Amino acid sequence: MQSPDPGSSDRGAAADPPRPGITATSGSALSQEAAGLLPLVDAAVLEELEDELAGSGLAQRFARDYAAMWDQRCARLAEAVNSRDIESALDAAISLKISSAMVGGVRLAKLAELLETLIRQGEFGQGQVLMERVTQDGGQTVSELQSTYILKNG
């Protein structure tokens, strides 16, 4: 029997087998807890996007479109997770992760990343549980984005 080498942890979590006594559920719960410590919206991300786009209004438009598409995006993701459609669920989770990060929704981006991991592992039951948190925090992210950025800059 091979014992794990504590000094070889840079291989990445996906390559390491689960440690005894730690289930995917508890690891996911810890990751969700850590994600909850992140801000809903990081205004600096939007400021940087504005700077990169030379104040052209595209950052504002992107934020408005992101907020307007939230319900549709969330429903698509939930449906894919509930139906255990790996391809559609991955596509929707990755899309949410990237677009949330671009608009400064760091907490939601992290939750989408956790969901992506669960989907890749085939853990759709845990994914359905995580979807409750994604739905709640996503709605809060959109509300904060609207009140702190879209309405102030629109």
C-alpha positions in Angstrom: 0.0 0.0 0.0 1.3 3.4 -1.0 1.1 6.2 1.6 0.6 9.7 0.4 3.6 12.0 0.4 2.7 15.2 2.2 5.2 17.1 0.2 3.7 16.3 -3.2 0.5 18.3 -3.0 1.2 20.5 -6.1 -0.3 17.9 -8.4 -3.7 19.6 -8.0 -6.8 18.5 -6.2 -8.3 16.7 -9.2 -5.3 14.3 -9.4 -5.3 13.5 -5.7 -7.5 10.7 -4.4 -9.9 11.7 -1.7 -8.4 11.6 1.8 -9.9 9.2 4.3 -12.6 10.8 6.4 -13.1 13.7 4.0 -16.0 13.3 1.6 -16.7 15.3 -1.4 -19.7 16.7 0.5 -17.6 18.1 3.3 -15.0 19.5 0.9 -17.8 21.1 -1.1 -19.3 22.6 2.0 -16.0 24.0 3.1 -15.5 25.5 -0.4 -19.0 27.0 -0.3 -18.2 28.5 3.0 -15.0 30.0 1.7 -16.9 31.4 -1.4 -19.3 33.0 1.0 -16.5 35.2 2.3 -15.9 36.7 -1.1 -17.7 39.9 -2.0 -20.7 39.7 -4.2 -19.3 42.3 -6.6 -15.7 43.6 -6.8 -16.1 47.1 -8.2 -12.4 47.2 -9.2 -13.0 44.6 -11.9 -15.6 46.8 -13.5 -13.4 49.9 -13.2 -10.6 47.9 -14.9 -12.9 46.8 -17.7 -14.0 50.4 -18.2 -10.4 51.5 -18.5 -9.5 48.7 -20.9 -12.5 49.7 -23.1 -11.5 53.4 -22.9 -14.8 54.5 -21.3 -16.8 53.5 -24.4 -19.8 52.4 -22.5 -19.3 48.8 -23.4 -18.6 47.8 -19.7 -21.9 49.4 -18.7 -23.7 47.6 -21.5 -22.1 44.3 -20.6 -23.1 44.7 -16.9 -26.7 45.5 -18.0 -26.9 42.5 -20.3 -25.4 40.3 -17.6 -28.1 41.4 -15.2 -30.9 41.1 -17.8 -29.8 37.5 -18.7 -29.5 36.3 -15.1 -32.9 34.5 -14.8 -32.5 32.8 -18.2 -28.9 31.8 -17.4 -29.9 30.4 -14.0 -32.8 28.5 -15.3 -30.7 26.9 -18.1 -28.1 25.9 -15.6 -30.6 24.5 -13.1 -32.4 22.5 -15.9 -29.1 21.0 -17.1 -28.1 20.0 -13.6 -31.5 18.6 -12.7 -31.6 16.6 -16.0 -28.0 15.4 -15.4 -27.0 16.7 -18.9 -23.2 16.8 -18.5 -22.5 18.7 -21.7 -25.2 21.4 -21.2 -24.4 21.7 -17.5 -20.7 22.2 -18.1 -21.4 24.7 -20.8 -23.8 26.7 -18.6 -21.5 26.5 -15.5 -18.4 27.7 -17.4 -20.4 30.5 -19.1 -21.6 31.6 -15.7 -18.1 31.4 -14.2 -16.5 33.5 -17.0 -19.2 36.1 -17.3 -19.5 36.5 -13.6 -15.7 37.0 -13.2 -15.7 39.6 -16.1 -18.5 41.6 -14.4 -16.8 41.4 -11.0 -19.2 38.8 -9.5 -16.4 37.1 -7.7 -18.5 35.0 -5.3 -20.8 33.8 -8.0 -17.8 33.0 -10.2 -16.3 30.9 -7.4 -19.7 29.1 -6.9 -19.9 28.4 -10.6 -16.4 27.0 -10.5 -17.3 24.6 -7.6 -20.4 23.6 -9.6 -18.3 22.9 -12.6 -16.1 20.6 -10.5 -19.1 18.7 -9.2 -20.5 18.3 -12.7 -17.1 17.0 -14.0 -17.1 14.5 -11.1 -20.7 13.4 -11.9 -21.9 14.6 -8.5 -25.3 15.9 -9.8 -27.0 15.4 -6.4 -24.5 17.7 -4.8 -24.8 20.0 -7.8 -28.5 20.3 -7.2 -27.9 21.3 -3.6 -25.2 23.9 -4.7 -27.7 25.3 -7.3 -29.8 26.6 -4.4 -26.8 28.7 -3.3 -26.0 29.7 -6.9 -29.6 30.9 -7.4 -29.6 32.9 -4.1 -26.2 34.5 -4.5 -26.8 35.1 -8.2 -29.9 37.1 -7.4 -28.0 39.1 -4.8 -25.1 39.7 -7.2 -27.5 41.0 -9.8 -29.2 43.3 -7.2 -25.9 44.6 -6.0 -24.6 45.1 -9.5 -27.7 47.1 -10.4 -27.6 49.3 -7.3 -23.9 49.9 -7.2 -23.0 50.1 -10.8 -25.7 50.0 -13.4 -28.0 52.6 -11.9 -25.1 54.9 -10.8 -23.4 54.8 -14.2 -26.4 54.5 -16.5 
